[in-house]
Protein backbone atom coordinates (compact mmCIF):
# COMPACT_ATOMS: atom_id res chain seq x y z
CA UNK A 1 0.00 0.00 0.00
CA UNK A 2 1.32 3.42 -0.94
CA UNK A 3 1.19 5.98 1.86
CA UNK A 4 0.74 9.68 1.28
CA UNK A 5 1.83 12.34 3.73
CA UNK A 6 -0.48 15.24 4.42
CA UNK A 7 -0.71 18.14 6.82
CA UNK A 8 -3.87 19.10 8.67
CA UNK A 9 -4.79 21.96 10.97
CA UNK A 10 -6.64 21.25 14.21
CA UNK A 11 -7.73 23.22 17.20
CA UNK A 12 -5.10 22.75 19.88
CA UNK A 13 -7.58 21.12 22.27
CA UNK A 14 -8.56 18.52 19.64
CA UNK A 15 -4.89 17.88 18.89
CA UNK A 16 -4.23 17.24 22.60
CA UNK A 17 -7.21 14.88 22.78
CA UNK A 18 -5.91 13.01 19.74
CA UNK A 19 -2.47 12.69 21.33
CA UNK A 20 -4.09 11.42 24.52
CA UNK A 21 -6.15 8.80 22.64
CA UNK A 22 -3.18 7.70 20.56
CA UNK A 23 -1.32 7.06 23.80
CA UNK A 24 -4.24 5.18 25.34
CA UNK A 25 -4.58 3.02 22.23
CA UNK A 26 -0.84 2.50 21.84
CA UNK A 27 -0.73 3.85 18.28
CA UNK A 28 0.99 6.80 16.65
CA UNK A 29 -0.93 10.00 15.95
CA UNK A 30 -0.61 9.18 12.26
CA UNK A 31 -2.23 5.78 12.80
CA UNK A 32 -4.98 7.35 14.92
CA UNK A 33 -5.78 9.91 12.23
CA UNK A 34 -5.70 7.27 9.49
CA UNK A 35 -8.08 5.04 11.47
CA UNK A 36 -10.38 7.96 12.17
CA UNK A 37 -10.55 8.96 8.50
CA UNK A 38 -11.12 5.35 7.45
CA UNK A 39 -13.97 4.95 9.94
CA UNK A 40 -15.51 8.24 8.83
CA UNK A 41 -15.34 7.28 5.15
CA UNK A 42 -16.79 3.77 5.76
CA UNK A 43 -19.65 5.16 7.84
CA UNK A 44 -20.59 7.63 5.11
CA UNK A 45 -20.31 4.93 2.43
CA UNK A 46 -22.72 2.80 4.49
CA UNK A 47 -25.09 5.76 4.91
CA UNK A 48 -25.06 6.34 1.13
CA UNK A 49 -25.75 2.66 0.48
CA UNK A 50 -28.63 2.67 2.96
CA UNK A 51 -30.08 5.78 1.33
CA UNK A 52 -29.90 4.13 -2.12
CA UNK A 53 -31.54 0.96 -0.77
CA UNK A 54 -34.29 2.97 0.89
CA UNK A 55 -34.82 4.89 -2.34
CA UNK A 56 -35.07 1.66 -4.33
CA UNK A 57 -37.70 0.26 -1.96
CA UNK A 58 -39.71 3.42 -1.33
CA UNK A 59 -42.72 1.89 -3.10
CA UNK A 60 -42.57 -1.23 -0.94
CA UNK A 61 -41.85 -4.80 -1.96
CA UNK A 62 -42.67 -5.94 -5.49
CA UNK A 63 -44.43 -9.23 -6.31
CA UNK A 64 -41.15 -11.18 -6.39
CA UNK A 65 -40.17 -9.82 -2.95
CA UNK A 66 -43.61 -10.70 -1.58
CA UNK A 67 -43.31 -14.26 -2.90
CA UNK A 68 -39.85 -14.66 -1.37
CA UNK A 69 -41.20 -13.37 1.94
CA UNK A 70 -44.12 -15.82 1.89
CA UNK A 71 -41.75 -18.67 1.06
CA UNK A 72 -39.42 -17.67 3.91
CA UNK A 73 -42.31 -17.45 6.34
CA UNK A 74 -43.54 -20.91 5.32
CA UNK A 75 -40.05 -22.37 5.81
CA UNK A 76 -39.77 -20.70 9.19
CA UNK A 77 -43.17 -22.03 10.28
CA UNK A 78 -42.17 -25.55 9.22
CA UNK A 79 -38.92 -25.29 11.16
CA UNK A 80 -40.85 -24.24 14.26
CA UNK A 81 -43.28 -27.17 13.87
CA UNK A 82 -40.37 -29.61 13.56
CA UNK A 83 -38.63 -28.14 16.59
CA UNK A 84 -41.83 -28.45 18.63
CA UNK A 85 -42.30 -32.09 17.55
CA UNK A 86 -38.68 -32.94 18.38
CA UNK A 87 -39.02 -31.19 21.73
CA UNK A 88 -41.97 -33.41 22.67
CA UNK A 89 -40.19 -36.65 21.86
N, C-alpha and C positions, 0 to 999 in steps of 0.2 A: 504494500500500500504506500502510495506517495503521500508525504505529509507536506502541508503548506503552512508557512509561518504567517501570522497576522498580528496586528496590534489592535487593541480595543481600548476604549476609554470607559471607565466606571466611576461612579461616586466612590469616594474613599471608604465610606462605611460598608458598601457592598463588597469592595475589594477585600476589606478586612474580614468580612463574613466568609468570603470565598476561601481566603487563606486558612481561616479557622476550620472550615469544613474539609478542606484538602488534608489538613493535619489529622483531623478525626478519622477520615477515611483511609489515610495512609497512601494518598496519591499526590502527584504534583499538581500545581495550579493548572498547568496545561492540560493534564488528564481530566481534571475536574471540569474545566471549561468545555473540553471536547465532549465529555459525557453529557453535560448539560445541554449543549447544542444538539447532540444526537437525540436525546430524549424529547426535546422541544420539537424537532423536525418530525420524528416518528408520531408524536401525539397529533400534530397538525395533519399529517398524512392520514392518520386514522379518522380524524374528524372529517376530512374531505371525503374519504371513502364512505363513511356513514351518511354524509349528506347526499352523496350520489345514490346510495342504496335507498335512502328514504324517498328521494325524488323519483326513482324508478318504480317504487311501490306505492306512490301517493294515491293511486286509484284502487288500491287493495289487491288482493290476490286474483290472478286470472284463473280460468277453468283448469288449466294444468296444475297450478299450485293447489287449488281446492281438492283435486283428485289425489294429489300426493299427500295432502293433509289427511284426507279420509282414509287412505291406505295406511298411513302411519298410525292413525288412531286405532284402526282395526287390529294392526299388529300389536300395538301396545295392550289393547284389551285382551287379546289372546294370550299374551305373555302373563298378564295378571291372573287370568283364569288358570293357566298351567301352574303358576306359582302357588295359587290357593289350593289346587288339587294336590300338589306335591307336599304342601304344608300339612294337609290332613292325613297323609299316609304315614 
